[in-house]
Amino acid sequence: MKTKERLIVHFLLRQLQKRMESDKSVSIDPIWSKLFELSELKTIIRWMFLGKEPDHLTLETMSSQQLLDEIGDDYHMVAYFIEVKEKELETTVHPTTQSVLDVLSQLGLETHYLNSKSIETWDKYDHGNFKGLQSKAGTEVPLYGIYPALMEAKDKYITPVIGKYHKHKSQAESALSILSTTGEYNLEDFQVLPV
């Protein structure tokens, strides 16, 4: 998904989530059973119960409809989806051994030097190299934006970015430094976040 489209989807999902939080009616659309497999619905219920299987349920014997009835509200589906997408994006900002392996495998580059180099020892060149490989693999690569320091990170999709989006964190930090030299802004009033 293109970066602009990704930002629009995140913004719309956050707006939807805000509206759903204030909505008093509770309902779940049966379409979810067609969009999510049985195992995914069970995962959503575990997510709702903070990673544990609820004592009052036997998830393994429940049908899709029973699982949807237990989930109970479209709000939970949207909130789960947002969290999953944010975690996926986080692995592009902070690569894991598995995300490196996935990208290299997808490109048929299992013998690439990054596969055998510890992520903790990566330098700027290694990170740039991996970002380029992610782009070739079609992985969403984050942009960085400047936001007010008091804003919660979860609100970055509904809060306008100051200035423009930047491809690299260092570019966003440089832009922030330039803003602070004008005297209008203080560095501590802002934060740089991946989007």
N, C-alpha and C positions, 0 to 999 in steps of 0.2 A: 504494500500500500504506500502511495506517495506520501511524503511528509506532510503536505498541506491537508490531504485527506485524513491522515492520522490525527492531526490536530483538531480538525473539524469533528471527527468521530468522538474523540475524547471530550471535547467541549459539549457536544450534544448529549453524551452519556452523563456527564456531570450535571448538566441542566435537568435532564430527565430524573436523575437520582434526587436532586433537590426538590423537584415537584412531587416525586413519589413519597418523600419523607413527610411532606405536609399533607398528603392525601389520606383521608381517614378511611376510605373504602379499601378493602383487602380482597384481591382476586389474583388468580394465576391463569394465564392463557394456556390452553391445551397444546398450542403449537410447540411449547418447550419440549414435549415428549418426542417431537419429530426432529428438533434441532440438536438435542442432547441424547446420547446413548444412556442406557440404564446405569452403567458404571459411572458416568459423569454426574447423573442425578444423585447417586449415592455419595459421590465426592462433595457435591454442593451441600448436602445435608451434614456431612462431617464438618465441612467448613463453617456452617451455621453454628455448630456446637463446638467450635474452636478446636477442630482436629480430632475430636473423639466421637465414637459412635454412641448415640443416645441409648441409655439403658432401656427405655420404654419401646424401642423399635428393634425389629429384626430386619435389617436392610436387605439381607441376602434373599429373603422370601417375598419382598415387596414388589409389586408391579410398578410400571411407569406412572400410572395414575395415582397410586397410593403414595409414591414418592413426591409427586407434584402436590398432592393434598397436604403432605407434611411440610413441604417448602412453603406453601400457602400464599405467596405473594410474588408478583413480578419484580417487586423491589429487590428481593433477595437474589434473583437471577441477574439483574443489572449490576448490583453491588459486587457479586462474585465475578462477573465478567470483567468489570473494571479492575479489580484486584489482580486477576490473572494477567491481564494485558500490562499492567504496571510492573508486575514481577518479570514478565518477559522483557520489557524495555529495560529494566534494571540490569539484567544480565548482559545487555548490549553496552551499558555504561560501565559496569564492573564485570568483565568476563569471568566465567567460571571454567574449570577444566572441561566440564561437559559441553558448555556452549562453544568453546574453541573446537572441541572434537566434532561437534555437530556441523559447524561451518566448514571445517576442513574436509570432512567426509562428504558433505554435499558437493563440494567443488572437486572431489577426487584428489585432494592434496594431503592425504593422511601422513605422508612423509615430510611435510613442511616443518621447518625448524621450530615454529611456534608450538607444535604439538608436543615437543620434548623439552621445551623451556618452561620453567616454573613461572607462573603468572606474577608472583611476587617480585621476580627479578626483571620483569619487562621494563624497558625504558620507553621514552617518547616515540622512538622509531618503531618499536614493536607494537605499541598501541595504535599508531597510525597505520601500520601495515595490516593489523587485524581489522581495523575499521574499514580499510579498503576491501579486504576479503569479505567482510560482512556485506558490504554494498554489492559486490559481485554476486554473492549468494542470495541477494534479495531480502536480507534481514533488515528490519527496521533499525536505522541508525539514528540515535537521538540528536536533537538539536538542543541548544542551550539558550536560555532566556534570562533576562534580568528582571527580578521581581522585588516588591517591598519586603524588607526583612521580617516584618511582623506577620506576613501572610503565611498560612499553613501550606505545606508542600502539596497537600491534596487539592488545594484550590488553584493550582497553576493552570488548569484547563479552563477555568472560568474567569481568570484575572488577566487583563491585557498585559502583554509583555512590554517592558520599557524599551523603546527603540525597536530593534528587529531581532530575529532569531539568528543564532550563530552556529556554524558547523562544529566548532571545537570549543571546549570549555575555556581554553586559554584566550580565544578570541572574545568571548563574552566577558571574561575578567579584564581584558585590555580595554574593552568598550566601557566597562564600569569605571575603570581608572580614569579614562578620559572625561567621563561625566563628572567625576569628583574634582577634577582640576579646574572646572569652571567656577567652583565655589558655591554653586546652587545645591549640590548634593554632597552628602557624606557617605563614605564607603560603608559604614556600619548600618546605614538605613536600607541597604539592599542586599539581596542574595542572588547567586547564580544557581539555577536548577535545570536539570535535563527535562526535556518535554517529549 
